[in-house]
């Protein structure tokens, strides 16, 4: 249980809304899985530039795991991926541009 408290303590210091930090702990045959949930607005603070903060958190958890003789893995919960991924706005725009271009080509053929 040290691992869960450790992660909560660090993450609550990183974010502006510590009351939204939730850490769920699951144990199975492969080790411990900690699932981190934060306010979606603060996801960037947890992931960091090019994933550096998340990578650092995983490294620290490996150290804690070694101390406890267990394997600890961190999963950062991303609601948009978990609840059905929707295409980003850029993809929607590409589709719209493609449709308009096809319509214009059809008009030129007439």
C-alpha positions in Angstrom: 0.0 0.0 0.0 3.0 2.3 0.3 3.1 2.5 -3.5 -0.4 4.0 -3.7 0.2 6.6 -1.0 3.6 7.4 -2.5 2.0 8.1 -5.9 -0.9 10.1 -4.5 1.5 12.3 -2.5 3.7 13.1 -5.5 0.8 13.7 -7.9 -1.2 15.9 -5.5 1.9 18.2 -5.4 2.1 18.4 -9.2 -1.6 19.4 -9.9 -3.7 22.4 -9.1 -6.7 20.3 -8.1 -5.4 17.7 -5.7 -8.9 16.7 -4.6 -9.5 15.2 -8.1 -6.5 12.8 -7.8 -7.6 9.2 -7.5 -5.3 6.2 -7.4 -6.7 2.7 -7.8 -4.6 -0.3 -6.9 -5.0 -3.8 -8.4 -2.8 -6.9 -7.7 -2.6 -9.8 -10.1 -0.1 -12.5 -11.1 2.0 -9.9 -12.9 2.3 -7.5 -10.0 0.7 -4.3 -9.0 -1.2 -2.0 -11.4 -1.7 1.6 -10.2 -4.3 3.5 -12.2 -4.0 7.2 -11.9 -7.0 9.5 -12.5 -6.7 13.3 -12.5 -8.8 16.2 -13.7 -8.7 16.1 -17.5 -7.5 19.7 -17.6 -4.4 18.7 -15.7 -3.5 15.6 -17.8 -0.6 17.6 -19.4 1.0 18.1 -16.0 1.0 14.4 -15.3 2.2 13.3 -18.8 4.7 16.2 -19.2 6.7 17.3 -22.2 7.2 14.2 -24.4 6.0 12.0 -21.5 8.9 12.9 -19.3 6.9 13.3 -16.1 5.0 10.1 -16.5 8.3 8.3 -17.3 9.8 9.8 -14.1 6.8 8.6 -12.1 7.2 5.1 -13.5 10.9 5.1 -12.6 10.2 6.2 -9.0 7.5 3.5 -8.7 10.0 0.8 -9.9 12.3 1.9 -7.1 9.4 1.6 -4.6 8.5 -1.8 -6.1 12.1 -3.1 -5.8 12.0 -2.1 -2.1 8.8 -4.1 -1.7 9.9 -7.0 -3.9 7.1 -6.5 -6.4 6.6 -5.2 -9.9 4.6 -1.9 -10.1 3.1 -0.6 -13.3 1.5 2.8 -13.8 -1.5 3.4 -16.0 -2.6 7.0 -16.6 -6.4 7.0 -17.2 -7.4 8.9 -20.3 -11.2 9.2 -20.4 -11.4 9.8 -24.1 -9.5 6.6 -24.9 -11.3 4.5 -22.3 -14.9 5.6 -23.1 -14.7 5.3 -26.9 -12.2 7.3 -28.8 -13.5 10.0 -31.0 -11.6 11.5 -33.9 -9.7 14.7 -33.2 -11.1 17.9 -34.8 -8.2 17.9 -37.3 -9.4 14.6 -38.7 -13.0 15.9 -39.0 -11.7 18.9 -40.9 -9.7 16.7 -43.3 -12.9 14.7 -44.0 -14.9 17.9 -44.6 -12.2 19.2 -47.0 -12.2 15.9 -48.9 -16.0 16.0 -49.2 -16.0 19.6 -50.5 -13.3 18.8 -53.0 -15.2 15.7 -54.3 -18.3 17.9 -54.7 -16.4 20.5 -56.6 -14.9 17.9 -58.9 -18.4 16.5 -59.6 -19.6 20.1 -60.4 -16.7 20.5 -62.9 -17.6 17.3 -64.7 -21.1 18.6 -65.3 
